Amino acid sequence: MALVTMNEILPQARKEKRAVGAFNVANYETALAVIKAAEAEKSPVIIQVYDRLFDSYKASDIAGMLLRLARRADQPVALHLDHGTSLGHAAVALHAGYTSVMLDGSRLPFAENAAVTRTAAELAHAAGCSAEGEIGHVAQGDETALTVVSEAVEFAGITGVDALAVSIGTAHGYYKDAPKIDVERCKEIAEALPDLPLVLHGGSGTPLEDVRAVIKNGIAKVNIATEFMDTYLKASRAELERLDGRFLPVDKYFDPVVDACAAHAARLIRFFAGK
């Protein structure tokens, strides 16, 4: 259908109390799986590339492939820089054709986070793209800092972001203990920012009943990285074991891997849409 920005898919999702799945990819097979899932579910989708790929040529090298996949898809697809840690990352992404960027300054003091995120948003908007920021901090092997409602409102006003990642008890990666999701905090942020799509980071392994609850309270984008990539690794391992040392052309080897990843993504896309 079209390559789009997040502004073309997230505001309507929030109004309808559903969320768009955002899946991190790193190669053709993972990207193709996300596209196939979106088309199967007749749903928009966000393809994300993590910031570490922008530290080398990887993110730019795969951009052409991602753009071709998105443009020939029959559903809206946004291409997004996930957790950019510098304005350089944002500039590289926008130059390469990504339609959305996230500047993650959540480890910085409030004023510094707001300033750098505002600049990233201005760069994105000048390019006709969308921007995401984060207030509070979703743990990545460090300590979580839950989002304060008043700070979320102030941060949104200063930065002009199009989507706001909030910290309500999730964490990146697989959980060691069951997370405690603060649905009430999410509801309060959503009520204070009634028109701004909220983003749930750390979606992998979060109890689905909690995900459904926060989608009803402002979350319009759910990030999935760990469990999607884990599906890819496990499916790849299963195919290798099935071959048991026999030769198979690589393209044929990956076909069932793509199918397994597409099925996993489709289940989540369907759930996020409330189906």
N, C-alpha and C positions, 0 to 999 in steps of 0.2 A: 504493500500500500504506500508506505512513505517512511522516509527517515525523518524523525521528529525530535523536538526538544521535550523535556519533561513537562513544560508548561502546556503542552497540547494533550497530555494524558492524565496528569496527576490532579488538577483541580476538579475535574469531573468525577474522578474516582473518589475523592474525598466527599463530594456532595452526595454521592450514591452509597457512601459507607462501605466501600470496597477498596482493595489495595492492588497495586501493580507489582508483580514480582520483578526483582532486580538481581540478576545472576552474574557472578564474576566468572569470566572466561580467560583463557590464556592461549588458545590455539583454535584451529579450524573446527575440530570435532566438538569441542565444548560450545563454541559459538553456533554451529549448525544445529546442535541439539536444542538450544534455547529457541532458535527460530522455528524449528519443527514443532516444539511444544506450543509456542504462541499461535502458530497457524492451526494446530489441532484443536486448541481451545478457543480460537477466534477471539483472541485477547491481545491487547497491547503488552509490550514487554520492554524492559530496560536491560541492555547488555553493559556490564561494567568491566573495567580493567583496573586492577589494583595499582597503586602508585609505584610500587617497586619496579614494575615493567617500564615506567617512565624514566628510571635511572639509567637505562640502556636504550638501545634502538628498538627493543621489542615492541613497545606500545605503538610506535610510529610504523614499524614494519607490518604489523597485523592490521593497522587502521584501514588500508585499502581493501583487504578482505572483508573486514567487518562492515564497511560502507557498502560494498557490493551485496553482501547478504541482506543487509537492512533494506536497501533500495528495491530488491526484488521480492521481499517478503510481502505477503498479502495482509499483514497486520502492521500497525504503527510500531516502530522500533526506535528507541533512543539509545545513543552511545554515550557512556558516562565515565569520566575519570573518578575513581573511588578513592577517597582518603588522600587526595593530593596534599603533600606536605610543604609545597612551596609554590610561589607564583610562577616559577619556571615550569613546574609540572602543568599548571593550568594553561600556560602559553603554548607549550608543546602539544597538548591535547587539542586545543582550539585550532591550532595551525594544521594539525593532522586530519581534522574533520569531525572530531567528537562534538556532539551537540549539547553536552552538559558537563559541568565540572563541579567537583566538590573540593573546597579548600578546608582541610581539617586542622583547625587551630585549637582544638578542644583541650590540648595540654598547656596552652598558653594562658596567661592572665586574661581576664575578660576584655580589657581595653585592647590588648594586642590581638586577641582572637577576632574581635569585632573589626578592627582596622584592616587586617590582612584579608579577612573574608569579604569585606566590602570591596576592596580592590579587585579581588578575584571575580566577584559578582559584576563589577563594572566592566571588566575585560570580557566576561561571557556575554553580557548584554550588548556590548558594542559589536560583538560578532554574531548577534542574533541568536544566542544560545541561552541556556538556563544554568542556574547556579544553586548549589546546596551548601549549607554550613552546618556546624554542630555546636550546640551549647550544652554544658554538662559534658561528661566524658564516659563513653562506653568502653569498658575495660578491654585492653589488648595485652594481657599478661601483666597489667598493672592495676591500680585501684580505680574502681568506678566512682564517678562523681555525679550524683543524680541531678537532673535539671531542675533549677529553681524557676518557678513560673514567672516571676517578675523579671528575671534575667532573660528568659526566653522572649518575652515581649519587647524588652529594650533591645536585645540583640537583633531581632527581626527588623525592628524599625531602623536601626543604624545600618545594617548590612544590605537590606533589600533583596535577600535571598528568595528564591522561588520555592524552596523546600527546606525544611528544618529538621535535622536529625536531633532526637532527644534521648536522654538517658533515663530509662525508667526501670532498670533492673536487669537488662540483658547484658551479655558479654560476647565478645568475638571468640570463635572456636567452639569446640565441644565443651559442655559443662561437666565439671567434676561433681557438683551438687546441683539439685534442682533449683532453678532461679526463682526469685520472688519478684514477680512483675507488679509494678505499682500502677494498676489500671486507673486509680483515682487521680494520681498525679498526671497521667496522660490526659484524662478527661479535663482537668483544670487547665492544662496548657492549651488544649483544643478550644475550650470555651473562651480563653483569653485571646486566641488567634484564630477566629472562626473561619477565615478564608485561606489560611496557609496550610498546604499539605505537610504533614509530619512524616518523618522517616524513622523506621525501626531498624537499627543496626543490630547485628548479632542474632539474626533470625534462625540460624541453624540450631536445631535441637530445642528451641523454645517451645514449650507445650502449646499445642495448636489451639486449645481452648483459650489460652492467654492471648495468643495472636489474634484470634477472632474478636476477643473483647477489646483490644486496643484498636483494631480496625474500625470498630463501631464508635471509637472515640478519637478520631482524627488521623490515625495512621493511614497514609495513602500509598506508601512505598515500603516494601519489606525486602531487606537485603539478605541474599542467600549466597554464601561462598563455600564454607567448609563442607557442608553435607553434599553439595553439588559436586565439588571436586573429589570428595571421597567416593561418591558414586562412580565417577569416571575411573578412579584408581582401582576400585574393586571390580568393576566390569572388565577393565583391561587385564587385571590379574586372572580373572576367571577365563577369559578367552585364551590367554597364554597357557594356562594349565590344560585347557581343552585341546590345544594343539599338540601338547606333549612332545615338543621338539620338531614337529613337522613344519614344513615351509608353507606360508600363505602370504600372498601379496598384501602389503600394508593397508591398502585401501579396503580390501575385503575384511581384513582383521578388524578394522575399526568400525565397520558398519553396525555390528551388534552393540558395540560400546556406545555409539551415538544413540542408538535406539533406547538403551537402558537409561542414559542421561536424559533423553527427551521425555521418556515416560515419567521419570522422577520430577522433572521440572513441570510437566503438565499437571501432575497431581497437586503441586503447590499452587500453580497459577489458578487452577479451578477452585481450590480452597480459599485463596485470597479474594477471589471474586464472589465468594459466598454461594457457590454452586454446590 
